[in-house]
Amino acid sequence: MSPIVRNSSGTRATPTLAKSTAAPRSVGPAAAKKIPGPKPGSDKWLKNRARVPGSKKIVNELLPSFARQFGAMLSAGMPIVSALEAQEEQVDHPNFKLVIKQVRLAIENGGALSEALRQFPSIFDDLFCNMVKGGETGGQIAETISRLAGFLESTSRLRRKVKSAMMYPTIVLCIAFALAIAMMVFIVPVFGSMFADFGKELPGPTKFLMAISDKLRSYGLYMLVVVIGVVVAFRKWKATPKGAYALDAFVLRAPVFGELTRKVASARFARSLGEMIRSGVPILSALDIVAGATGNLVTGGVVKQFRRSVEVGEPLSVAMSMQTVFPSMLTRMMQAGEKTGKIDEMMDSIADFYDDEVETMLTGLTSLLEPLLMVFLGVIIGGIVLCMFLPIFKMGEVVSG
């Protein structure tokens, strides 16, 4: 708790938010330097709350456990301020520690928890804040925080599954290209100088390999600059609204990965909508927030179309039946939920189903990619080796000629 301050008249004065700019004692200068951006606790950092340095790591790694522990403390009857103090002491990340401190001070100054969390939108998004606000309205803040923890853990688990499935083929491909370039630049020229002493024409594949090696050695730096320029240009294009939408649309149309993206978006849509409805958030506000939680701009645009249809009085299931992005099973579950009045339960069930579908699909995709990667490695590396040794296989013919 903050110390009691008395002014010149002797009356009690409440500490203000502006006085909280100093970093906690446990956060030293060395720890602060590890985080890029403004120094934690500085005026510049406090004015830049919309983009807290390190927010991506906080959301992906620290926020689920924070919500789980915070919800458990509230469920045990601990006051909100005391629970935040305990979390502030446990968190090691300096910027997240200061975020929790600012939230606590805002509550001590009479603010609501949901409004205090809105100070840091890069960490506590609209979905998080609106669910907390719904819990405050219904007097179920502890239950709401615990459900949020489960939602964040499910989202994080799904993200890790997708990331781990893509990591193996990415690493293998990078190693394969690195080996191929190293062989072309350093090993093939050695064989080329050796073959030049034969004085005979080399086989076609070997000549082709030598030509590529010469180009890489002569223009390799320029090629690297071009590749870097293309990557930078692609990233800038992807950062634009038009580019991001076009890329998301391409991913949805891609074979295999398009189906995987649809299932991931369906799981996120269903779980987010179920949690929002359970927390008492109005359906129109819930659809607004869920549109940004699907992870794809195309599916998000479809959800916004759902909102416009519901706004004019059309049932959500009817609006869902008129689109082709989300699977039909999701529409049927919504219809059943509207008839029984248990939309949240139906959405949780279908979200669990699509989570399992994504896991099964990722497992099968990984199993399929392993032999394909071996074939790819054999073609690239084995082809280079074969081209280099092809003249040696014909050594007798070359020497006798």
C-alpha positions as CSV (number, residue, x, y, z in Angstrom):
1,M,0.0,0.0,0.0
2,S,1.1,3.6,-0.6
3,P,2.2,5.6,2.4
4,I,-0.3,8.2,3.9
5,V,0.7,11.7,2.9
6,R,-0.5,14.8,4.9
7,N,-0.6,18.2,3.4
8,S,0.1,21.5,5.2
9,S,-3.4,21.6,6.7
10,G,-3.0,18.2,8.3
11,T,-5.6,16.4,6.2
12,R,-4.9,13.2,4.5
13,A,-3.9,13.4,0.9
14,T,-4.2,10.5,-1.6
15,P,-1.1,9.7,-3.6
16,T,-1.5,10.7,-7.2
17,L,-0.7,8.8,-10.4
18,A,1.9,11.3,-11.4
19,K,4.0,10.5,-8.4
20,S,4.5,6.9,-9.5
21,T,7.1,7.5,-12.2
22,A,10.0,6.1,-10.1
23,A,10.9,2.5,-10.8
24,P,10.4,-0.1,-8.0
25,R,13.4,-0.8,-5.8
26,S,13.9,-4.3,-7.2
27,V,14.4,-2.9,-10.7
28,G,17.9,-1.6,-11.0
29,P,19.5,0.2,-14.0
30,A,21.1,-2.9,-15.3
31,A,17.7,-4.7,-15.5
32,A,16.1,-1.7,-17.2
33,K,18.8,-1.6,-19.9
34,K,17.8,-5.0,-21.1
35,I,14.5,-3.7,-22.3
36,P,14.6,-1.7,-25.6
37,G,12.9,1.7,-25.7
38,P,12.5,4.4,-23.0
39,K,13.8,3.8,-19.5
40,P,11.1,2.1,-17.4
41,G,9.5,4.6,-15.0
42,S,10.6,7.6,-17.0
43,D,8.1,10.3,-18.1
44,K,8.6,9.3,-21.7
45,W,7.7,5.7,-20.9
46,L,4.6,6.7,-19.0
47,K,3.4,9.0,-21.8
48,N,3.9,6.1,-24.3
49,R,1.6,3.5,-22.6
50,A,0.0,2.6,-25.9
51,R,3.2,0.9,-26.9
52,V,4.9,-0.6,-23.8
53,P,8.4,-1.9,-24.7
54,G,8.4,-5.7,-24.6
55,S,4.6,-5.9,-24.7
56,K,4.7,-8.8,-27.2
57,K,6.7,-11.0,-24.8
58,I,4.5,-9.9,-21.9
59,V,1.3,-10.9,-23.7
60,N,2.6,-14.2,-25.1
61,E,4.5,-15.4,-22.1
62,L,3.6,-13.5,-18.9
63,L,0.0,-12.5,-19.2
64,P,-1.6,-16.0,-19.0
65,S,0.2,-16.8,-15.7
66,F,-0.5,-13.3,-14.3
67,A,-4.3,-13.8,-15.0
68,R,-4.3,-17.3,-13.5
69,Q,-2.6,-16.2,-10.3
70,F,-4.6,-13.0,-10.1
71,G,-7.8,-14.9,-10.5
72,A,-6.8,-17.4,-7.9
73,M,-6.0,-14.6,-5.4
74,L,-9.4,-12.9,-6.0
75,S,-11.2,-16.2,-5.7
76,A,-9.5,-16.7,-2.3
77,G,-11.0,-13.4,-1.1
78,M,-7.9,-11.2,-1.4
79,P,-8.7,-7.5,-2.2
80,I,-7.8,-6.4,-5.7
81,V,-5.1,-3.9,-4.5
82,S,-3.4,-6.6,-2.3
83,A,-3.5,-9.1,-5.2
84,L,-1.9,-6.6,-7.5
85,E,0.8,-5.8,-4.9
86,A,1.6,-9.5,-4.6
87,Q,1.8,-9.8,-8.4
88,E,4.0,-6.7,-8.6
89,E,6.4,-8.4,-6.2
90,Q,6.5,-11.7,-8.2
91,V,6.9,-10.3,-11.7
92,D,10.5,-10.1,-12.9
93,H,9.9,-8.2,-16.2
94,P,10.6,-4.5,-15.3
95,N,8.1,-3.0,-17.6
96,F,5.3,-5.4,-16.7
97,K,6.1,-4.7,-13.0
98,L,5.6,-1.0,-13.6
99,V,2.4,-1.6,-15.6
100,I,1.0,-3.6,-12.6
101,K,2.0,-0.8,-10.3
102,Q,0.3,1.9,-12.4
103,V,-2.9,-0.2,-12.5
104,R,-2.7,-0.6,-8.7
105,L,-2.2,3.1,-8.2
106,A,-5.2,3.9,-10.5
107,I,-7.4,1.7,-8.4
108,E,-6.2,3.2,-5.2
109,N,-7.2,6.6,-6.6
110,G,-10.8,5.3,-7.0
111,G,-10.7,4.0,-10.6
112,A,-12.3,0.7,-11.7
113,L,-10.1,-2.2,-12.7
114,S,-11.3,-2.3,-16.3
115,E,-10.5,1.4,-16.7
116,A,-7.1,1.0,-15.1
117,L,-6.3,-1.8,-17.5
118,R,-7.3,0.3,-20.5
119,Q,-4.2,2.6,-19.8
120,F,-2.1,-0.1,-21.5
121,P,-3.9,-1.3,-24.7
122,S,-0.7,-3.1,-26.0
123,I,-1.0,-5.5,-23.1
124,F,-4.7,-5.6,-22.1
125,D,-6.6,-5.5,-25.3
126,D,-10.3,-4.7,-25.8
127,L,-11.3,-8.3,-25.2
128,F,-9.5,-8.5,-21.9
129,C,-10.8,-5.1,-20.7
130,N,-14.4,-5.7,-21.8
131,M,-14.5,-9.1,-20.1
132,V,-13.2,-7.5,-16.9
133,K,-15.9,-4.8,-17.2
134,G,-18.6,-7.4,-17.6
135,G,-17.3,-9.2,-14.5
136,E,-17.4,-6.0,-12.6
137,T,-21.0,-5.3,-13.7
138,G,-22.1,-8.8,-12.7
139,G,-20.1,-8.9,-9.5
140,Q,-18.1,-11.9,-10.7
141,I,-14.7,-10.4,-11.2
142,A,-12.8,-13.3,-9.8
143,E,-14.6,-15.9,-12.0
144,T,-14.1,-13.6,-15.0
145,I,-10.4,-13.3,-14.4
146,S,-10.1,-17.1,-14.0
147,R,-12.0,-17.6,-17.3
148,L,-9.7,-15.1,-19.0
149,A,-6.7,-17.0,-17.7
150,G,-8.1,-20.2,-19.3
151,F,-8.8,-18.3,-22.6
152,L,-5.3,-16.9,-22.7
153,E,-3.7,-20.2,-21.9
154,S,-5.7,-21.9,-24.7
155,T,-4.7,-19.2,-27.1
156,S,-1.0,-19.4,-26.1
157,R,-1.1,-23.2,-26.4
158,L,-2.5,-23.0,-29.9
159,R,0.1,-20.4,-30.9
160,R,2.9,-22.6,-29.6
161,K,1.6,-25.6,-31.5
162,V,1.5,-23.7,-34.8
163,K,4.9,-22.1,-34.1
164,S,6.6,-25.4,-33.2
165,A,5.2,-27.2,-36.2
166,M,6.6,-24.5,-38.5
167,M,9.9,-24.2,-36.8
168,Y,11.3,-27.6,-37.8
169,P,10.9,-27.3,-41.6
170,T,12.0,-23.6,-41.5
171,I,15.3,-24.6,-39.7
172,V,15.9,-27.5,-42.1
173,L,15.4,-25.3,-45.2
174,C,17.7,-22.6,-43.8
175,I,20.4,-25.1,-43.1
176,A,20.0,-26.7,-46.6
177,F,20.3,-23.3,-48.3
178,A,23.3,-22.3,-46.2
179,L,25.1,-25.6,-47.0
180,A,24.3,-25.3,-50.7
181,I,25.6,-21.7,-50.8
182,A,28.7,-22.6,-48.8
183,M,29.5,-25.6,-51.2
184,M,28.9,-23.4,-54.3
185,V,31.2,-20.6,-53.0
186,F,34.0,-22.6,-51.3
187,I,34.1,-26.2,-52.5
188,V,32.9,-26.2,-56.1
189,P,35.7,-23.7,-57.1
190,V,38.4,-26.1,-55.8
191,F,37.0,-28.9,-58.0
192,G,36.7,-26.4,-60.9
193,S,40.5,-25.7,-60.7
194,M,41.2,-29.4,-60.5
195,F,39.0,-30.2,-63.5
196,A,40.6,-27.4,-65.5
197,D,43.9,-29.4,-65.6
198,F,42.2,-32.2,-67.5
199,G,42.0,-30.1,-70.7
200,K,38.8,-31.8,-71.8
201,E,35.2,-30.6,-71.9
202,L,33.3,-31.3,-68.7
203,P,29.8,-32.9,-68.6
204,G,26.9,-30.5,-69.0
205,P,25.6,-30.6,-65.4
206,T,29.1,-29.9,-64.1
207,K,29.6,-26.9,-66.4
208,F,26.2,-25.6,-65.3
209,L,27.2,-25.9,-61.6
210,M,30.5,-24.2,-62.3
211,A,28.7,-21.3,-64.0
212,I,26.4,-20.8,-61.0
213,S,29.4,-20.9,-58.7
214,D,31.2,-18.3,-60.7
215,K,28.1,-16.0,-60.6
216,L,27.7,-16.4,-56.9
217,R,31.4,-15.5,-56.3
218,S,31.3,-12.6,-58.6
219,Y,27.8,-11.1,-57.8
220,G,27.0,-12.8,-54.4
221,L,27.2,-9.5,-52.5
222,Y,24.9,-7.8,-54.9
223,M,22.5,-10.7,-54.8
224,L,22.5,-10.5,-51.0
225,V,21.7,-6.8,-51.1
226,V,18.8,-7.5,-53.5
227,V,17.5,-10.3,-51.3
228,I,17.6,-8.0,-48.2
229,G,15.9,-5.2,-50.2
230,V,13.1,-7.6,-51.3
231,V,12.6,-8.7,-47.7
232,V,12.5,-5.2,-46.4
233,A,10.1,-4.1,-49.2
234,F,7.9,-7.1,-48.5
235,R,7.8,-6.3,-44.8
236,K,6.8,-2.7,-45.5
237,W,4.2,-3.8,-47.9
238,K,2.8,-6.3,-45.4
239,A,2.6,-3.5,-42.8
240,T,0.2,-1.6,-45.0
241,P,-3.6,-2.3,-44.7
242,K,-3.9,-3.3,-48.4
243,G,-0.8,-5.5,-48.2
244,A,-1.8,-7.2,-45.0
245,Y,-5.3,-7.9,-46.3
246,A,-3.9,-9.3,-49.6
247,L,-1.5,-11.6,-47.7
248,D,-4.2,-12.9,-45.4
249,A,-6.4,-13.6,-48.4
250,F,-3.6,-15.4,-50.2
251,V,-3.0,-17.6,-47.1
252,L,-6.7,-18.5,-46.9
253,R,-6.6,-19.7,-50.6
254,A,-3.3,-21.6,-50.1
255,P,-3.6,-25.4,-50.2
256,V,-3.3,-27.1,-46.8
257,F,-2.3,-23.9,-45.0
258,G,-5.6,-22.2,-46.0
259,E,-7.6,-25.0,-44.2
260,L,-5.3,-24.8,-41.2
261,T,-5.8,-21.0,-41.0
262,R,-9.6,-21.3,-41.2
263,K,-9.6,-23.8,-38.3
264,V,-7.4,-21.6,-36.2
265,A,-9.6,-18.6,-36.9
266,S,-12.7,-20.6,-36.1
267,A,-11.3,-21.7,-32.8
268,R,-10.3,-18.1,-31.9
269,F,-13.7,-16.8,-33.0
270,A,-15.7,-19.3,-31.1
271,R,-13.7,-19.2,-27.9
272,S,-13.5,-15.4,-27.8
273,L,-17.3,-15.0,-28.6
274,G,-18.2,-17.6,-25.9
275,E,-16.1,-15.8,-23.3
276,M,-17.5,-12.4,-24.2
277,I,-21.1,-13.6,-24.0
278,R,-20.5,-15.4,-20.7
279,S,-19.1,-12.2,-19.2
280,G,-22.2,-10.3,-20.1
281,V,-20.8,-8.2,-23.0
282,P,-23.5,-7.1,-25.5
283,I,-23.5,-9.1,-28.7
284,L,-22.7,-6.1,-31.0
285,S,-19.7,-5.0,-28.8
286,A,-18.6,-8.7,-28.6
287,L,-18.6,-9.0,-32.4
288,D,-16.6,-5.8,-32.8
289,I,-13.9,-7.1,-30.4
290,V,-13.9,-10.7,-31.8
291,A,-13.4,-9.4,-35.3
292,G,-9.8,-8.4,-34.3
293,A,-9.2,-11.7,-32.4
294,T,-9.4,-14.1,-35.3
295,G,-5.8,-13.5,-36.4
296,N,-6.8,-12.9,-40.1
297,L,-8.1,-9.7,-41.7
298,V,-10.4,-11.6,-44.1
299,T,-12.1,-13.5,-41.4
300,G,-12.2,-10.3,-39.3
301,G,-14.0,-8.6,-42.1
302,V,-16.5,-11.4,-42.3
303,V,-17.2,-11.0,-38.5
304,K,-17.8,-7.3,-39.0
305,Q,-20.4,-8.3,-41.7
306,F,-22.0,-10.5,-39.0
307,R,-22.3,-7.5,-36.8
308,R,-24.0,-5.4,-39.4
309,S,-26.5,-8.1,-40.0
310,V,-27.2,-8.6,-36.3
311,E,-27.6,-4.8,-35.9
312,V,-30.6,-4.8,-38.2
313,G,-32.2,-7.6,-36.3
314,E,-31.0,-10.7,-38.1
315,P,-30.0,-13.8,-36.0
316,L,-26.3,-14.4,-35.9
317,S,-26.6,-17.9,-37.2
318,V,-28.5,-16.7,-40.3
319,A,-25.7,-14.2,-41.0
320,M,-23.1,-17.0,-40.6
321,S,-24.9,-19.3,-43.0
322,M,-24.5,-16.7,-45.8
323,Q,-20.6,-16.8,-45.8
324,T,-18.1,-19.4,-46.9
325,V,-15.0,-18.5,-44.8
326,F,-16.0,-20.2,-41.5
327,P,-16.9,-24.0,-41.6
328,S,-20.6,-24.9,-41.7
329,M,-20.2,-26.8,-38.4
330,L,-19.6,-23.5,-36.6
331,T,-22.9,-22.2,-38.1
332,R,-24.8,-25.3,-36.9
333,M,-23.4,-25.0,-33.4
334,M,-24.5,-21.3,-33.3
335,Q,-28.0,-22.3,-34.4
336,A,-28.2,-24.8,-31.6
337,G,-26.9,-22.3,-29.1
338,E,-29.5,-19.7,-30.1
339,K,-32.3,-22.2,-29.8
340,T,-31.2,-23.5,-26.4
341,G,-29.9,-20.1,-25.1
342,K,-26.5,-21.6,-24.4
343,I,-24.4,-19.9,-27.1
344,D,-21.4,-19.7,-24.7
345,E,-21.3,-23.4,-24.0
346,M,-21.7,-24.3,-27.7
347,M,-18.9,-21.9,-28.7
348,D,-16.6,-23.5,-26.0
349,S,-17.4,-26.9,-27.3
350,I,-16.7,-26.1,-31.0
351,A,-13.5,-24.2,-30.0
352,D,-12.2,-27.3,-28.2
353,F,-13.1,-29.3,-31.3
354,Y,-11.2,-27.0,-33.7
355,D,-8.3,-26.9,-31.3
356,D,-8.1,-30.7,-31.5
357,E,-8.5,-30.5,-35.3
358,V,-5.6,-28.0,-35.6
359,E,-3.4,-30.2,-33.4
360,T,-4.2,-33.3,-35.5
361,M,-3.6,-31.4,-38.7
362,L,-0.3,-30.0,-37.5
363,T,0.8,-33.5,-36.5
364,G,-0.1,-34.9,-39.9
365,L,1.5,-32.0,-41.7
366,T,4.8,-32.4,-39.7
367,S,4.8,-36.1,-40.5
368,L,4.3,-35.3,-44.2
369,L,6.9,-32.6,-44.3
370,E,9.7,-34.8,-42.8
371,P,10.1,-37.1,-45.9
372,L,9.5,-34.2,-48.3
373,L,12.3,-32.3,-46.6
374,M,14.6,-35.3,-46.9
375,V,13.8,-35.6,-50.6
376,F,14.5,-31.8,-51.0
377,L,17.8,-32.1,-49.2
378,G,18.7,-35.1,-51.3
379,V,17.9,-33.2,-54.5
380,I,19.8,-30.0,-53.6
381,I,22.8,-31.3,-51.7
382,G,23.0,-34.6,-53.5
383,G,22.7,-32.9,-56.9
384,I,25.6,-30.6,-56.1
385,V,27.8,-33.5,-55.0
386,L,26.8,-35.6,-58.0
387,C,27.7,-32.7,-60.4
388,M,31.1,-32.3,-58.7
389,F,32.0,-36.0,-58.9
390,L,30.5,-36.7,-62.4
391,P,33.8,-35.9,-64.1
392,I,35.7,-38.2,-61.7
393,F,33.3,-41.0,-62.5
394,K,34.4,-40.5,-66.2
395,M,38.0,-40.0,-65.3
396,G,39.2,-42.9,-67.5
397,E,37.4,-41.5,-70.5
398,V,38.7,-37.9,-69.9
399,V,42.3,-39.0,-69.3
400,S,42.5,-41.5,-72.2
401,G,41.1,-38.8,-74.6
